Amino acid sequence: MQEYIDSFIDYLNVERGLSVNTLIAYRKDLDFYMEFLKTRKIQSLSNTTKSEIFDFLLNLKDKGLASNSIVRRLTAVKVFYRFLTRESILKEDPTSLIESPKIWKKIPDTLSLNEVELLLSAPNLRNSQGIRDKAIMEVFYATGMRVSEVSNLKVSNLNLEVGFVRCIGKGDKERIIPLGRKAIEYLKRYLENSRPKLLGKNACDYLFLSRFGSHISRQSLWKLIKSYARKAGIKKPIKPHLLRHSFATHLLERGADLRSVQEMLGHANIATTQIYTHVNKDRLRMIHKTYHPRP
């Protein structure tokens, strides 16, 4: 059965152009499913039925998985079986009549404007790493890019004269995002002073470097933001998308149109961007409750 997963992952990579992280997630979810089938002593995918799929979902629920994680794993299994039937490996798709349960989308955590200022002011600008960190967080907040996208930025992706960055997002899709004045200011400072010191005698095309002069990983970027959030006294849960969520929410609060925000975030579907309009609604409800004479 493992060879079928390998073929499926190759298909997602070559024909659908999904990102490495998405491919890893698909493989991990399918590995969970295969382990479940082994516990049922099922040796062939042709022997699986709707009953096994439902039992798999119940097993995940019994293990305490969140509903969105269960839906994600079901989606991986459904797409996998669809691939197998299209390739004539299986005659029937046991998931064809199974609908993914609808789940409530959780409104993302965001930072207030004051919290953003505290976070962006946290780095020590008297050393090379502090200037690098300041530039990194200014880019995050100015562009709304994902952690992996910032990690994979190269020096050649910048156009500081015009004030844009070229971002390669999910599925190798390219988008152009404006850079704010502050982000440009600290990027120039980083490129002129800090990056050469971090680079030393190394050769590296990536924009942001580790203290060893090599490509900084997305895990390191996440840890960096968490560290500065603690330093700034921010009590909210720190997640990789925190500045991305804040970027989108603050733009919409100030009147940006949804399509423009969708374009900058790199969302394929505008429905994904609409989650941030709920944040606005909650804020309006709070303002109404606070200031209306008859709340």
N, C-alpha and C positions, 0 to 999 in steps of 0.2 A: 504493500500500500504506500510505502514511503516514496517509491519511484513515481507514483501518480502525483504526490505532493510536489516533488521536484519539477515535474513537467508543468504543473499548474503554476508554480512560482516563476518558472521561465516564461510562461505565457504572459503573466502579469507584468513581468519586467520588460520583455521585448515588444509585445503587441499593445499593451496598455500604458507602458511607460511610467509605472508607479514608482514612488520614491523608495529608497533603501529601507527607511524606517517602516513604511507601509508593508513592504514585502516581509520584513522581520515579524511584524504584528500578525500577518496572515499565517505565516508558518507556525508561529507560537500557538495561535488559536487552533489550527488544524492538528498540531501535535497533542493538544489537550483532548481533542475529539478522538484521535487514534488511541490514546491511552485508555479512554473510556471504553472504546470498542473492545480492546484487549481484555478488560475486566469482564466483558460479556462473552468472551471467547469467540468473537466474530473475526474470522480470518480474511474475509473478502468483502469488499464494498458492495458487491452485487447482492449480498445477503442482508443488507441494511434496509429497514423499512421506516415508515413514519413513527412507528412505536419506539424505535431506538433513538430517533431524533428528539421526541418528546421526553424520553427518559434522560437523555443527555441534558436537556434544559432543566429538568427537575433536579438532577444531580448538581448542576451549577447553583441552582437556587438553594438547595440544602447546604451547600458549602458556604453560603452567605455572600455570594457575589452580588454586586450592585446590578440593578436592572439594565443600565447602559452597557455594562460589561457582558452581560448575558446576550443582549441584542447584538453586540459586536461579534461575539463568537458564533451566534446563529447566522449572521450575515456571511461570515467567512465560510461556514459549512455550506450554505445555500449557493454561493458563487462557485465553490469547489464542485459541487454536484452538477451544477449547470454546465461547467466546463467538461466534466466527464461524459455527460450525455451528448453534448455537441460534438465531442471527439469520438463518439460511438464506442466509448469504453464501457459505458453502462447503457442499458436499454431504456430505463426509466429513472426519473429523478424523484426520490422519496420526499424531497423538501418542496416540491412544486406547489402543493396545496397548503403549505404552512406559512402563515403570515407572520411577519416580524411584529411583536407587540409594540404598541405605541407607548412611548415614555415621555414624561415631562422633561423638557430641556431645562437644565439648571442654569439660572442666571449667573453669569461669571462674576467672580470677585474682581473688584477694581480698586484702584487707589484714588483718593481725593487729590485735588490739585495741590493741597498743602503737603500731603504725603509724597507726591511725586517730587516736589521741591526738596523735601528732606532727603529723599533717596538720592537724587541727583547731586546733592551737595555733600554727600557722605565721603567720597574719595579724597584722599590726601594728594593735592596737586603739586606737592614738593618733590615727588619722585616719579619715575617713569611708569611704574605700574599703576599709580594713582591716576595719572593723565590718561593712560590706556583705558582704565576702568570707567573714567568719566566719559570718554569718547564712546565706549561701548554702550553705556546706558542712555546717553543722548541719542544715539542711533536707534536703539530699541524704541524709545518713546517718540522719536520724530517720524519713524517709518511704520511701526506696528509689525515689523518682520518677526517671523518665528525664530526660535532659538537656533535651530539648525541652519536657517537662512543667514543669520548674522555670522554664525561660526564659519560658514562656507564662502563668505564674501572675499573677493580678491581685490587687490589694489586697483586693478584694471576696471573693476565694476563701478568705481567712483568717477563722477564728473563734478568736481567742486566748483569749477568756474560757473557752470550752468546751475548747479545745485540739485543734482539728481543722483540716485544710486540705481544700478541695474541689478535686480534680484532674480535669482533662479529658484523658483518655488517647487511645489509638489508636481510630480510628473514632468520635471524639467521645463515647466512653463515659465516664461520670462515676463517680468513686469517692471515698469519704471516708476520709482517712487520719489517724490520731492523730499529734499532734506531741509530742515529748518535752519535758521541762522545760527543757533547755538550748536547744533550738531556739526555744521560746517566749520565753525570756529574751533571746536575741540578736536575734530578730525585733522584739521591742518596742524594744530599744535602737536597732536600725536604723531603725525607723519613726519613732521620736521624735527622733532626732538626725541620722542620716546621710542618710536618704532626702530630707528637705527641702533639705539642702545640695546634694545631687546634682541634685535636680529644678530648683532655682533658680526661674526664671520660666516654665519649661516646664509643659505639662500632659500627664500620662501616667498611664494606669490600671494599667500593668504594675507588679508588685511590685518586681522587681529592675531597677535602672537602671544604665546605663553612666556613665562619668565625665562624659559630655556631657549627662546628664539624659534620655536616651532609652532605649527598650526594649533590654535587653542580649540579645545573640544567643546561640544555643546553642554556636556556635563559640567565642565569647568565654568562655563558662562552662567549656568543655573546656580551653581554654588556661590559664584561671585555675587549675584544679585541677592541671594538669601543672606549672605554675610553682610552686605551693605544695608539691607532692610533691618537686620538686627541692630546694627550700629546706629541706624536712624531712629530706632525705637518704634518701628512699625510692627504692630501686633497681629496683623492679618496673616492668614496662611500664604506663604510665598510659593507660587507655582510658576513653571516656565513661561506661561502665557500672560502673566500678571500685567506687564507693561503693554503687551499687545491689546489686551482687553481694555486697559485704561486709555490707550491711544484712540481706539474706536469709539468708546463711550464719550470721551471728552470732545471729539470732533462732532459727533451727532448732537451733543448738548449745545453746541455753539452754532448749529444750523447747517452742518454739512449734509449733502444729500446722500441717501443710502447707496446709490449706484457708485458714486465716487469712492465711498468708504469700502465698498465691495471690491472695487478695482485695486485699491491700495493694499487691502488685506490679501488679495489673491484668492478669494473665494470663488469656486466654480458656480455655486448656486447662491442667489441672493437670499434665499431662505436661511442660510447659515449666518448671514450678516444681520438678519432681522432680530436675532437674539438680543442685540444691543439696544433695540428700540424698547424692549421690555425694561431694561435698566432705566431708560429715560422715563417710562411710565411710572416706575416705582418712585423715582425722584420727584416727579410731579405730584404723585399721591402724598408723599411726605410733606412737600411744600404746602399743598392744599390743607392737610391736616394741621400743620403748624400755624398757618397764618389766616385761614378762613375763620370768620367769626362764629360760624356754626359748622364745625368740622364733623 
